[in-house]
Amino acid sequence: MSGEGDVVDGRFELLQRLGSGGMGTVWRARDTVLHREVALKEVRAPGPEPDAATAQRTRERVLREARALARLNHPHVVTIHQIVEPPDRPPWLVMELLPGRSLQDLLEERALTPREAARTGRELLSALRVAHAAGVLHRDLKPANVLLREPPGPGALPPAVLTDFGIAALQGSTQLTATGELIGSPEYMAPERVRGTGEGPAADLWSLGLVLYVAVEGVSPLRRSSTLATLAAVLDDPVPPPVRSGPLAPVLRALLVRDPARRPDAERLDAMLAAVAEGHPAEGAPPPPVPVTPPAPVPPVSPVSPVAYVPTVTAARPEPSGQPPADAPRRRAPVVVAAVAVVLALVAGAALALALRNGDAPDDKAGDRTSTSAGLPPGPTPTASPSDSGKSSASTTPARTPTQPPTSAPTRTRTPTKAPRTPTPPKKAPLPHLGRWVAQLHSEPGTSSPATRDRKLAAVRQRIPEARYLRSDDYASLRPGYWVFYAPGPFADGHAALRFCAERGRTAARTCVGRFLSDSAADIVFLCKPPVTSPKGRCTGRP
């Protein structure tokens, strides 16, 4: 195992470990001959003590990555300088040193906007198009394999560079993976690669779609609690519809379909991303699914008042002529006439009640004329109050029926019907520790089962009994999609949270960071990462 200060091939001095991946460790090194800094990739063979066959397979993979990168010359593909083959050890790759960080590091601090993601997507797509034209498939596109150059200016998004072609497949080459050996990141694999049904450039485009989904939505949609569960999700689980991607959502929907033939080709995809990067709708994107509109609710029928009598209308129906109705509007004519008759009868009943209240009898002849003109049987009709009464009554009396004398019915008062009271929704409980710093101890994917979450929380509580958990979706200052294990403090700032963790032996960024809980997405920048002596990120700010 190599360490800082070691010299490789008598020329390259190892200065600092930059990161580790599925194929090995990348070091920052000094070329003592050319007096420049380079990136040196130390390949790690799988297993604690690899046998000769495994070592040979590892060597073949390193050479394959070198050949793949050597065939590409593109500003968004990392440049390889040479191969170093020490005796009795796997070869090393000497590559261009990028002083920036990875896209994974950036996404741990904040999500990308749809326009930023579209620009980064175009850069990665341009690298893939060059690789595909040379017959090279990347097969392991993920945020950790996307490096960032220095940004061109303050606040600008750094240019993206695609690296780690360690498991790239040269078209026509022999499959070098051992039986049962999984190479690559399961959550970013294309379904056709998992099935082994043949893969092509569309498989890399699926992976690109997932990278953009994670970059904007802030959550990996197919990650599960185990490798097998993740592979099953890649094959069968529906991809959750994006909710934060805005104009980029149609692009994600177009890429994340399991049939590779239905994914857009590189040219069409570049046009779609270019439109989003310029702030326009994606050109040529499939239309969004049409939501099913539920039927409009039927208004409740008001109860019939028992006060007024409404005579049965039969005379309004036309006599049968022996001919069938010509069309539907004519069939509805009797219904319309009947409705008008009901209205007239109600008006007549109200007027009759008003006349009886003032001591007048109805004018039967007038009622006959009125009913005949409307095609109705004789009935009550409104009558004017005597001019010398000088007043009118607001009370209402029931209308006279054919078998009742006008004065025999008692006066009734309509009881108003009260509308049903709408239940008041319960108030949402306030979020705990809103507007405060906490010490984040672990983040568990929200797709994990409650049993898995509780088991891991119990392990954390063995050292930190006060540890709790919350849903990151409830706080705008956190990346959604996780269960966050944390110590509540209280802490004055991020420095205090890191000191709390250091006293309990948690001094790495994967075991403790200071987080600010708030309902503002702008507060996602308040992230305090170890070491305690010189922490990274924004450790102070909002109280």
C-alpha positions as CSV (number, residue, x, y, z in Angstrom):
1,M,0.0,0.0,0.0
2,S,1.5,3.4,-1.0
3,G,1.7,6.4,1.2
4,E,2.6,10.1,1.1
5,G,6.3,10.6,0.3
6,D,6.7,7.4,-1.8
7,V,8.3,7.7,-5.2
8,V,6.8,5.8,-8.1
9,D,9.1,4.7,-10.9
10,G,11.9,6.8,-9.5
11,R,10.2,9.9,-10.7
12,F,6.7,10.6,-9.3
13,E,6.6,11.7,-5.6
14,L,3.2,11.1,-3.9
15,L,2.0,14.3,-2.2
16,Q,-1.6,13.9,-1.2
17,R,-4.4,11.3,-1.6
18,L,-7.2,12.9,-3.7
19,G,-9.8,10.2,-3.5
20,S,-10.7,6.6,-4.0
21,G,-13.0,4.8,-6.4
22,G,-14.0,1.4,-7.6
23,M,-10.7,0.9,-9.4
24,G,-8.2,2.4,-7.0
25,T,-6.8,5.6,-5.5
26,V,-5.9,8.8,-7.1
27,W,-2.9,10.8,-5.8
28,R,-1.6,14.3,-6.4
29,A,2.1,13.7,-7.3
30,R,5.1,15.8,-8.4
31,D,6.9,14.9,-11.6
32,T,10.5,15.4,-10.5
33,V,11.8,15.3,-14.1
34,L,9.4,17.9,-15.7
35,H,8.8,19.8,-12.4
36,R,5.0,19.7,-12.7
37,E,2.2,18.2,-10.7
38,V,0.2,15.4,-12.1
39,A,-2.6,13.0,-11.0
40,L,-1.3,9.4,-10.4
41,K,-3.9,6.6,-10.3
42,E,-2.9,3.6,-8.2
43,V,-5.0,0.7,-9.3
44,R,-6.4,-1.5,-6.6
45,A,-7.0,-5.2,-7.4
46,P,-10.1,-6.6,-5.9
47,G,-9.8,-8.9,-2.8
48,P,-7.3,-8.8,0.0
49,E,-4.8,-11.1,-1.7
50,P,-5.5,-11.3,-5.4
51,D,-4.3,-14.3,-7.2
52,A,-2.4,-14.3,-10.5
53,A,-5.5,-14.3,-12.6
54,T,-7.1,-11.4,-10.7
55,A,-3.8,-9.4,-11.0
56,Q,-3.7,-10.0,-14.8
57,R,-7.3,-9.0,-15.1
58,T,-6.6,-5.8,-13.2
59,R,-3.6,-5.0,-15.4
60,E,-5.8,-5.5,-18.5
61,R,-8.4,-3.0,-17.1
62,V,-5.7,-0.4,-16.5
63,L,-4.4,-0.8,-20.0
64,R,-7.9,-0.6,-21.4
65,E,-8.5,2.7,-19.6
66,A,-5.2,4.0,-20.9
67,R,-6.0,3.0,-24.4
68,A,-9.5,4.5,-24.2
69,L,-8.3,7.8,-22.9
70,A,-5.4,7.9,-25.4
71,R,-7.9,7.7,-28.2
72,L,-9.8,10.8,-27.0
73,N,-8.7,14.4,-27.2
74,H,-11.4,16.6,-25.8
75,P,-11.6,19.5,-23.3
76,H,-14.2,17.6,-21.3
77,V,-12.2,14.3,-21.1
78,V,-9.3,14.0,-18.7
79,T,-5.9,13.8,-20.5
80,I,-3.6,10.8,-19.9
81,H,0.2,11.4,-20.2
82,Q,1.7,7.9,-19.8
83,I,1.6,4.5,-18.2
84,V,4.0,3.4,-15.5
85,E,4.5,-0.4,-14.9
86,P,6.6,-1.1,-11.7
87,P,7.9,-4.6,-11.4
88,D,5.6,-7.0,-9.6
89,R,2.9,-4.3,-9.1
90,P,-0.1,-3.2,-11.2
91,P,0.5,-0.3,-13.6
92,W,-0.1,3.3,-12.7
93,L,-1.8,5.9,-14.9
94,V,-0.2,9.4,-15.1
95,M,-2.9,11.9,-15.9
96,E,-3.7,15.5,-16.1
97,L,-4.2,17.1,-12.6
98,L,-7.4,19.0,-12.2
99,P,-7.1,21.4,-9.2
100,G,-10.9,21.5,-8.7
101,R,-13.2,19.0,-7.1
102,S,-15.8,16.4,-8.2
103,L,-19.4,17.0,-9.0
104,Q,-20.2,14.7,-6.1
105,D,-18.4,17.2,-3.7
106,L,-20.4,20.1,-5.2
107,L,-23.8,18.3,-4.8
108,E,-23.0,17.6,-1.1
109,E,-23.2,21.3,-0.6
110,R,-26.0,22.3,-3.0
111,A,-28.2,21.2,-5.8
112,L,-27.9,22.6,-9.3
113,T,-30.5,24.8,-11.0
114,P,-32.1,23.3,-14.1
115,R,-30.1,25.7,-16.3
116,E,-26.8,24.8,-14.6
117,A,-27.6,21.1,-14.9
118,A,-28.4,21.5,-18.6
119,R,-25.0,23.2,-19.2
120,T,-23.1,20.5,-17.4
121,G,-25.2,17.9,-19.2
122,R,-24.1,19.3,-22.6
123,E,-20.4,19.2,-21.5
124,L,-20.7,15.6,-20.5
125,L,-22.7,14.7,-23.6
126,S,-20.0,16.2,-25.8
127,A,-17.4,14.0,-24.1
128,L,-19.6,10.9,-24.5
129,R,-20.2,11.7,-28.2
130,V,-16.4,11.8,-28.8
131,A,-16.0,8.5,-26.9
132,H,-18.8,6.8,-28.7
133,A,-17.5,7.9,-32.1
134,A,-14.2,6.2,-31.1
135,G,-16.0,3.0,-30.2
136,V,-15.7,3.6,-26.4
137,L,-18.5,3.2,-23.9
138,H,-17.9,4.7,-20.4
139,R,-20.3,2.4,-18.4
140,D,-19.7,4.1,-15.1
141,L,-21.0,7.7,-15.4
142,K,-21.8,9.1,-12.0
143,P,-21.1,12.4,-10.1
144,A,-17.9,11.1,-8.4
145,N,-16.4,10.5,-11.9
146,V,-17.1,14.0,-13.1
147,L,-14.3,16.4,-12.1
148,L,-14.6,20.2,-12.2
149,R,-12.0,22.6,-13.5
150,E,-11.5,26.0,-11.9
151,P,-14.6,28.2,-12.5
152,P,-14.1,30.9,-15.2
153,G,-15.3,33.6,-12.8
154,P,-16.9,34.3,-9.4
155,G,-20.2,32.5,-9.0
156,A,-19.8,30.6,-12.3
157,L,-20.3,26.9,-12.6
158,P,-17.0,25.1,-13.2
159,P,-16.6,23.2,-16.5
160,A,-17.1,19.5,-16.1
161,V,-14.5,16.8,-17.1
162,L,-15.3,13.1,-17.5
163,T,-12.8,10.7,-16.0
164,D,-12.4,7.1,-14.8
165,F,-12.8,5.1,-17.9
166,G,-11.5,2.1,-16.0
167,I,-14.4,-0.2,-16.9
168,A,-15.0,1.4,-20.3
169,A,-15.7,-1.2,-23.0
170,L,-14.0,-0.9,-26.3
171,Q,-16.5,-2.1,-28.8
172,G,-15.5,-5.5,-30.1
173,S,-13.3,-6.3,-27.1
174,T,-13.7,-9.3,-24.8
175,Q,-15.6,-9.0,-21.6
176,L,-13.0,-9.1,-18.8
177,T,-15.3,-9.2,-15.8
178,A,-15.1,-12.4,-13.8
179,T,-18.3,-14.4,-13.3
180,G,-20.4,-12.8,-10.5
181,E,-18.2,-9.7,-10.2
182,L,-20.1,-6.4,-10.3
183,I,-18.1,-3.5,-11.7
184,G,-19.7,-0.1,-11.6
185,S,-22.3,1.8,-9.6
186,P,-25.6,-0.1,-9.5
187,E,-27.9,2.9,-9.1
188,Y,-26.5,4.5,-12.3
189,M,-26.5,1.4,-14.4
190,A,-28.8,1.2,-17.4
191,P,-31.4,-1.6,-17.3
192,E,-30.1,-3.3,-20.4
193,R,-26.7,-3.6,-18.9
194,V,-28.1,-5.2,-15.7
195,R,-30.1,-7.7,-17.9
196,G,-27.1,-8.4,-20.1
197,T,-29.2,-8.0,-23.2
198,G,-26.7,-5.9,-25.0
199,E,-25.8,-2.3,-24.5
200,G,-24.8,0.6,-26.6
201,P,-24.4,4.4,-26.4
202,A,-28.0,4.7,-25.1
203,A,-26.8,3.0,-21.9
204,D,-24.4,5.9,-21.2
205,L,-27.3,8.3,-21.9
206,W,-29.4,6.6,-19.2
207,S,-26.6,7.2,-16.7
208,L,-26.3,10.8,-17.8
209,G,-30.1,11.2,-17.2
210,L,-29.7,9.9,-13.7
211,V,-26.7,12.2,-13.0
212,L,-28.8,15.2,-14.0
213,Y,-31.8,13.9,-12.0
214,V,-29.6,13.7,-8.8
215,A,-28.0,17.0,-9.5
216,V,-31.3,18.9,-9.6
217,E,-33.6,16.8,-7.5
218,G,-31.0,16.2,-4.8
219,V,-31.9,12.5,-4.3
220,S,-30.9,9.3,-6.1
221,P,-34.3,7.8,-7.3
222,L,-33.2,4.2,-7.6
223,R,-30.8,3.8,-4.7
224,R,-32.0,1.1,-2.2
225,S,-30.6,-0.3,1.0
226,S,-28.7,-3.1,-0.7
227,T,-27.0,-3.8,-4.0
228,L,-29.6,-6.5,-5.0
229,A,-32.5,-4.2,-4.1
230,T,-30.9,-1.4,-6.1
231,L,-30.5,-3.7,-9.2
232,A,-34.2,-4.8,-8.8
233,A,-35.2,-1.1,-8.7
234,V,-33.2,-0.4,-11.8
235,L,-35.1,-3.1,-13.6
236,D,-38.6,-2.6,-12.5
237,D,-39.3,0.3,-10.1
238,P,-40.8,3.4,-11.7
239,V,-38.6,6.5,-11.6
240,P,-40.3,9.1,-9.4
241,P,-41.5,12.1,-11.5
242,P,-39.1,15.0,-11.0
243,V,-40.6,17.9,-9.0
244,R,-37.8,20.5,-8.9
245,S,-36.4,20.2,-12.4
246,G,-38.7,22.7,-14.1
247,P,-37.9,22.9,-17.8
248,L,-35.4,20.1,-17.4
249,A,-38.1,17.6,-16.4
250,P,-39.1,16.7,-20.0
251,V,-35.4,15.9,-20.7
252,L,-35.2,13.6,-17.7
253,R,-38.5,11.8,-18.7
254,A,-37.1,11.3,-22.2
255,L,-33.8,9.8,-21.0
256,L,-35.1,7.6,-18.1
257,V,-37.2,5.1,-20.1
258,R,-36.2,1.5,-20.0
259,D,-36.4,0.8,-23.7
260,P,-33.1,2.2,-25.1
261,A,-34.7,2.6,-28.6
262,R,-37.1,5.2,-27.1
263,R,-34.4,7.4,-25.6
264,P,-33.3,10.4,-27.7
265,D,-30.1,10.2,-29.7
266,A,-27.2,12.4,-28.9
267,E,-28.0,15.1,-31.5
268,R,-31.6,15.5,-30.3
269,L,-30.6,15.4,-26.7
270,D,-28.0,18.1,-27.2
271,A,-30.7,20.3,-28.8
272,M,-33.0,19.7,-25.8
273,L,-30.3,20.6,-23.3
274,A,-29.3,23.7,-25.3
275,A,-32.8,25.0,-25.1
276,V,-33.0,24.5,-21.3
277,A,-29.6,26.1,-20.8
278,E,-30.9,29.2,-22.6
279,G,-34.0,29.3,-20.5
280,H,-36.4,27.9,-23.1
281,P,-38.6,24.8,-23.2
282,A,-36.8,21.7,-24.3
283,E,-37.1,21.2,-28.1
284,G,-38.5,17.9,-29.2
285,A,-39.3,16.8,-25.7
286,P,-42.2,14.3,-25.3
287,P,-45.3,15.9,-23.9
288,P,-45.9,15.5,-20.1
289,P,-48.5,13.0,-19.1
290,V,-52.0,14.3,-19.2
291,P,-53.5,14.4,-15.7
292,V,-56.9,12.8,-15.3
293,T,-59.4,15.4,-14.3
294,P,-61.9,14.1,-11.8
295,P,-65.6,14.7,-12.5
296,A,-67.1,17.8,-11.1
297,P,-69.0,17.2,-7.9
298,V,-72.8,17.2,-8.2
299,P,-74.3,20.1,-6.1
300,P,-76.5,18.9,-3.3
301,V,-80.3,19.1,-3.9
302,S,-81.9,21.6,-1.6
303,P,-84.7,20.1,0.5
304,V,-88.3,20.9,-0.8
305,S,-90.0,23.3,1.5
306,P,-93.2,22.0,3.0
307,V,-94.8,25.4,2.9
308,A,-95.8,25.9,-0.7
309,Y,-97.9,23.4,-2.6
310,V,-96.8,22.7,-6.2
311,P,-99.5,21.1,-8.3
312,T,-98.6,18.2,-10.5
313,V,-98.0,19.4,-14.1
314,T,-99.5,17.2,-16.7
315,A,-101.2,19.5,-19.2
316,A,-97.9,20.9,-20.4
317,R,-97.0,17.6,-22.1
318,P,-98.0,17.7,-25.8
319,E,-100.5,15.2,-27.1
320,P,-98.9,12.3,-29.0
321,S,-99.0,12.9,-32.7
322,G,-98.0,9.4,-33.8
323,Q,-94.7,10.7,-35.2
324,P,-91.4,10.0,-33.5
325,P,-89.4,13.0,-32.3
326,A,-87.1,14.5,-34.9
327,D,-84.1,15.1,-32.7
328,A,-83.0,15.4,-29.0
329,P,-83.7,19.2,-28.6
330,R,-87.4,18.6,-29.5
331,R,-87.6,15.8,-27.0
332,R,-86.4,18.2,-24.3
333,A,-89.2,20.8,-25.1
334,P,-91.8,19.2,-22.8
335,V,-89.3,19.3,-20.0
336,V,-88.6,23.0,-20.5
337,V,-92.3,23.8,-20.6
338,A,-92.9,21.8,-17.4
339,A,-90.1,23.7,-15.7
340,V,-91.6,27.0,-16.7
341,A,-94.9,25.9,-15.4
342,V,-93.5,25.0,-12.0
343,V,-92.0,28.4,-11.7
344,L,-95.3,30.1,-12.6
345,A,-97.1,28.0,-10.1
346,L,-94.7,28.9,-7.3
347,V,-95.1,32.6,-8.2
348,A,-98.9,32.3,-8.2
349,G,-98.9,30.5,-4.8
350,A,-96.8,33.2,-3.2
351,A,-99.1,36.0,-4.6
352,L,-102.2,34.1,-3.4
353,A,-100.7,33.8,0.1
354,L,-100.0,37.6,0.0
355,A,-103.6,38.3,-1.0
356,L,-105.1,36.0,1.6
357,R,-102.9,37.7,4.2
358,N,-104.6,41.1,3.3
359,G,-108.1,39.6,3.5
360,D,-108.9,39.4,-0.3
361,A,-110.3,36.5,-2.2
362,P,-108.7,35.4,-5.5
363,D,-110.1,36.5,-8.8
364,D,-111.2,33.2,-10.3
365,K,-111.8,34.6,-13.7
366,A,-108.4,36.1,-13.8
367,G,-106.9,32.9,-12.7
368,D,-108.7,31.0,-15.4
369,R,-107.4,33.4,-18.1
370,T,-103.9,33.1,-16.8
371,S,-103.9,29.4,-16.6
372,T,-105.5,28.9,-20.0
373,S,-103.0,31.2,-21.7
374,A,-100.1,29.1,-20.3
375,G,-101.7,25.8,-21.2
376,L,-102.1,24.9,-17.5
377,P,-105.2,23.9,-15.4
378,P,-106.9,26.7,-13.5
379,G,-105.0,27.6,-10.3
380,P,-104.1,30.5,-8.1
381,T,-102.6,33.7,-9.5
382,P,-101.1,36.8,-8.0
383,T,-103.6,39.5,-7.0
384,A,-102.8,43.1,-6.2
385,S,-103.4,44.3,-2.6
386,P,-106.2,46.9,-2.1
387,S,-104.9,50.4,-2.6
388,D,-106.4,51.6,0.6
389,S,-104.6,49.0,2.8
390,G,-101.4,51.0,2.8
391,K,-99.2,48.2,3.8
392,S,-98.2,44.6,3.0
393,S,-97.1,41.7,5.1
394,A,-93.8,39.7,4.9
395,S,-95.3,36.6,6.4
396,T,-96.0,33.6,4.1
397,T,-99.1,31.3,4.3
398,P,-99.7,28.1,2.5
399,A,-101.4,28.1,-0.8
400,R,-104.9,26.8,-1.1
401,T,-105.4,23.2,-2.3
402,P,-108.5,22.0,-4.3
403,T,-109.8,20.2,-1.1
404,Q,-108.9,22.9,1.4
405,P,-110.6,26.1,2.2
406,P,-108.4,29.1,2.0
407,T,-108.6,29.8,5.8
408,S,-108.3,26.2,7.1
409,A,-104.5,25.9,6.8
410,P,-102.4,27.1,9.7
411,T,-99.6,29.6,9.2
412,R,-96.2,27.9,9.0
413,T,-92.7,29.4,9.1
414,R,-89.9,27.9,7.0
415,T,-86.9,26.8,9.0
416,P,-83.7,27.9,7.3
417,T,-81.4,25.0,6.4
418,K,-77.9,25.4,7.8
419,A,-74.9,24.6,5.6
420,P,-72.8,21.8,7.0
421,R,-69.8,23.1,8.8
422,T,-66.4,22.4,7.2
423,P,-64.1,20.7,9.6
424,T,-61.0,22.8,10.5
425,P,-57.9,20.9,9.5
426,P,-55.5,20.2,12.4
427,K,-52.6,22.5,12.7
428,K,-49.3,21.1,11.6
429,A,-46.9,20.6,14.5
430,P,-43.9,23.0,14.4
431,L,-40.7,21.5,13.1
432,P,-38.1,20.8,15.8
433,H,-35.0,22.9,16.0
434,L,-36.0,25.2,13.2
435,G,-33.4,28.0,12.8
436,R,-30.7,26.2,14.8
437,W,-27.4,24.4,14.1
438,V,-27.2,20.7,14.7
439,A,-24.5,18.1,14.4
440,Q,-25.3,15.7,11.5
441,L,-24.0,12.3,12.3
442,H,-25.3,10.2,9.4
443,S,-27.6,10.4,6.4
444,E,-29.7,7.3,5.5
445,P,-31.5,7.2,2.2
446,G,-35.2,7.8,2.6
447,T,-35.9,4.6,0.7
448,S,-34.5,2.5,3.5
449,S,-36.9,0.5,5.6
450,P,-37.9,1.7,9.1
451,A,-36.1,-1.4,10.5
452,T,-32.9,-0.5,8.7
453,R,-33.1,3.1,9.9
454,D,-33.8,2.2,13.5
455,R,-31.0,-0.4,13.5
456,K,-28.4,2.2,12.3
457,L,-29.7,4.8,14.7
458,A,-29.2,2.4,17.6
459,A,-25.6,1.9,16.5
460,V,-25.0,5.6,16.5
461,R,-26.6,6.0,20.0
462,Q,-24.1,3.6,21.5
463,R,-21.6,6.5,21.3
464,I,-24.1,9.4,21.2
465,P,-27.2,8.6,23.3
466,E,-28.9,11.9,22.4
467,A,-28.9,11.2,18.7
468,R,-32.2,11.6,16.9
469,Y,-33.5,11.5,13.3
470,L,-35.5,13.8,11.1
471,R,-36.8,13.8,7.5
472,S,-34.6,16.1,5.3
473,D,-37.7,16.8,3.1
474,D,-39.2,18.8,5.9
475,Y,-36.3,21.4,5.9
476,A,-35.6,23.5,2.8
477,S,-31.9,23.9,3.9
478,L,-31.3,20.1,3.6
479,R,-31.1,17.9,0.5
480,P,-34.3,16.0,0.3
481,G,-34.7,12.2,0.3
482,Y,-32.8,11.2,3.5
483,W,-33.2,10.3,7.1
484,V,-30.7,12.6,8.9
485,F,-29.3,11.3,12.2
486,Y,-28.2,14.3,14.3
487,A,-27.4,15.6,17.8
488,P,-29.6,18.6,18.7
489,G,-27.1,20.6,20.7
490,P,-27.9,23.4,21.0
491,F,-24.9,24.7,19.2
492,A,-24.0,28.4,18.7
493,D,-22.6,27.7,15.2
494,G,-21.0,25.0,13.0
495,H,-17.7,25.2,14.9
496,A,-19.4,24.2,18.2
497,A,-21.1,21.2,16.4
498,L,-17.7,20.0,15.1
499,R,-16.1,20.3,18.6
500,F,-19.0,18.3,20.0
501,C,-18.3,15.5,17.5
502,A,-14.5,15.6,18.0
503,E,-14.9,15.0,21.7
504,R,-16.7,11.8,20.8
505,G,-14.1,10.6,18.2
506,R,-16.1,11.7,15.1
507,T,-13.6,13.8,13.1
508,A,-14.4,12.8,9.5
509,A,-16.9,14.5,7.2
510,R,-18.7,11.2,6.7
511,T,-19.3,10.9,10.5
512,C,-20.1,14.6,11.4
513,V,-20.8,17.9,9.8
514,G,-22.5,21.0,11.1
515,R,-25.9,21.7,9.6
516,F,-28.3,24.6,9.8
517,L,-32.0,23.7,9.9
518,S,-34.3,26.2,8.3
519,D,-37.2,26.6,5.9
520,S,-35.2,28.6,3.4
521,A,-33.4,26.9,0.5
522,A,-30.8,29.7,0.6
523,D,-29.5,28.3,3.9
524,I,-28.2,25.1,2.3
525,V,-24.8,26.9,2.1
526,F,-24.4,26.7,5.9
527,L,-22.4,23.5,6.0
528,C,-19.4,23.1,8.3
529,K,-17.1,20.2,7.6
530,P,-14.1,18.8,9.6
531,P,-11.3,19.2,10.5
532,V,-12.0,21.1,13.7
533,T,-8.9,23.3,13.4
534,S,-9.6,24.6,9.9
535,P,-13.2,23.6,9.0
536,K,-14.5,23.8,5.4
537,G,-17.7,25.5,4.3
538,R,-19.7,28.2,6.0
539,C,-19.6,27.6,9.7
540,T,-21.1,30.8,10.8
541,G,-23.8,33.2,9.6
542,R,-27.4,33.0,10.6
543,P,-27.7,32.6,14.4
